Amino acid sequence: MSNDIVIEAWNTILFEKFSRFKYLFIEGYASISEEALKRHCPPIGSRVLDVGCGFGDCTMEIAKSIGEDGTATGVDCASNFIAECEQSAADDGIKNAHFFVADVEVDDLGGPYDEAFARFGTMFFNMPSLAMKNVRSALRPGGKFTQVVWRKREANPWLHDAELCVQGIVPVVSHDDTDAVHCGPGPFSMAGADMVSDMLKATGFEKIQFERFDTDICIGRNIEEAIQFALEIGPAGEIIRLAGEEGERLKGEVIVALEDVIGKFEKEDGLFWAPSSAWLITAYNPE
Ligand SMILES: C[S@@+](CC[C@H](N)C(=O)[O-])C[C@H]1O[C@@H](n2cnc3c(N)ncnc32)[C@H](O)[C@@H]1O
């Protein structure tokens, strides 16, 4: 199965959407990756691969934490993300962060690396077991892979409640029934601990562990922004986009319905904070 459609989506429509909400992603997700990197901190001087690095903020955090003798390397299938990573690292004078474009499922990832890390970078793989195998092959014997993925939909209402709301209004078009580019399996594809641990085991990893991490994340500074974020990002946004003209026609109705769904996340500081829940998964390449 070719990844061309998914790669095109990440390089075009999804890159544009993520860029529009970059500050929400970087600030919102930072608390989750900080916790993952606090619990699973790569040692000073290590060589670390950041899988599906997006804007490269984790790659650069890792680069700072491992010292100048270490190297953090971000890989992403979308050249637009990688161009932005290179610019940010140059602007911040981070010399031990490097980036390259590759499809993690099939391309040579270089290495060997002491560790691999992925914050929400592995849930969109068309064939995740190919990607896991490829990442393991790029690790040294005994190397560690730390992944952050979303737990179940119901524990992430900021995505799921908006998805349910949109599903009640807009006809759902499956990936198989459209020529439109799409993001791949989606944010909850790695939520099942049994399935993911079986997959990691089948691809040769050992000492597989899951730790749950729950935190509230900011999804907007006002109701308009929080609704726009829900409409453009995640499953709700994908349903509307894939529904084409019908999705556009029904958008007004969706926005009115989302006022209640998203409005409930407003907190005393005037910002919109929603509960989120992630797995921090660790696994090792055998010695
Ligand atoms: C949800 S974003 C996460 C980005 C970043 N890690 C973060 O936490 O902000 C998923 C990333 O995975 C990348 N991606 C998806 N499929 C990929 C593949 N087959 N190979 C490499 N990168 C891929 C996308 O381009 C995108 O940047």
The ligand as an ORCA input file, in Angstrom:
! r2SCAN-3c Opt
* xyz 0 1
  C       0.220     14.641     14.798
  S       1.698     15.035     13.977
  C       2.813     15.034     15.356
  C       3.972     15.909     15.145
  C       4.897     16.110     16.357
  N       5.533     14.895     16.776
  C       4.163     16.753     17.507
  O       3.980     16.141     18.557
  O       3.739     17.921     17.356
  C       2.151     13.529     13.129
  C       3.402     13.690     12.271
  O       3.732     12.397     11.722
  C       4.191     12.608     10.392
  N       4.022     11.325      9.658
  C       2.869     10.711      9.320
  N       3.130      9.578      8.633
  C       4.472      9.478      8.523
  C       5.363      8.554      7.892
  N       4.919      7.474      7.264
  N       6.698      8.783      7.976
  C       7.180      9.892      8.626
  N       6.386     10.809      9.226
  C       5.045     10.606      9.193
  C       3.341     13.758      9.869
  O       3.894     14.420      8.759
  C       3.226     14.656     11.102
  O       4.216     15.631     11.140
*
